[in-house]
Amino acid sequence: MLPVALITWPFEAEILEPIRDRCQLIVNPEPRFWTPNEFKLRLRDAEIVACMLTNRITPEILDQCPKLRMIANVAVGYDNLNVPALRERCVLASNTPDVLTDATADLTMALILAVTRRVVEADRFTREGRFDGMQFDLFLGMELQGKTLSILGFGRIGRAVAARAEAFGMRILHGRSEFADNRADADASGVHVAGALRTSLEQVLTEADILTIHVPLRETTRHLINADRLRRMKSSAYLINTSRGPIVDESALAAALRERRLAGAGLDVYEFEPRVHSDLLALPNVVLLPHIGSATREARRRMTEVAIANISDYLNGRPPRNLLPELTRDDGPTSKELQRL
């Protein structure tokens, strides 16, 4: 019997071709995310699943899905997966690194420009019919030339942002490596960013005109940006987050923005996503986006292609090419599954 492979989004038919004859494909026919209950019911008989960040894989779900052996997460981050539970149950899991670097870096720069030049505020002002001619002090913003961009997380995306910021004449600082994804750092080591200075977290915070976050969500990075660290930043500084919402204490950020201890923020992710802190919604100095960091046609297609390539590796008896680093150690239960392949 061929293994059942559950695909939680209607991938294009040609993308599924490499695995079509190797498994029983069950594909979500509608461009909408399944509810948690719908996902759990459909997953019950699957050996393989290509899932999204909205699909949480918990120990309880794994216990109810004993046939599950391979998860292809269609994302770079994988905080929706309980990795210790995967290791314990010998379930393999992969992600899609390096295919959304440019899309996310582009959006980071878009947020930087939008918030520092007050683009959203000015757009709203114009649409409301309030523009009655150029005024000398209307929506004054900040130029990027000569300003300091501090980057937390200097892996693929952090370096891509730095390369773009160099073109704007910015000074680049980047934070301590323990906050970054070591595998991403290694893979991005060939990316040359002239003049980027590695320094302490303290200097990254205190010298930033703009602080942009590009670290993965781990227990060590949850609330990495909290009330105390926000207090160390300049009142003229801006915060950008296109990584994961819980890295920032949203209540502390809202208070800093409301009290003008921070000039502004640009956010694509939220601590309790999809809910956005009500105080942030009410503030004019925040640009809020609906988690569209990888939302380009090119990036989304590459993500699905890589996810299917990971599944194809598994079906052909090979370790998935983008196996999560936590599952590659040879001293844990997951190694048994790797040995079987």
Order of alpha helices (4+ residues) and beta strands (2+ residues): beta-alpha-beta-alpha-beta-alpha-beta-alpha-beta-alpha-alpha-beta-alpha-beta-alpha-beta-alpha-beta-alpha-beta-alpha-beta-alpha-beta-alpha-alpha
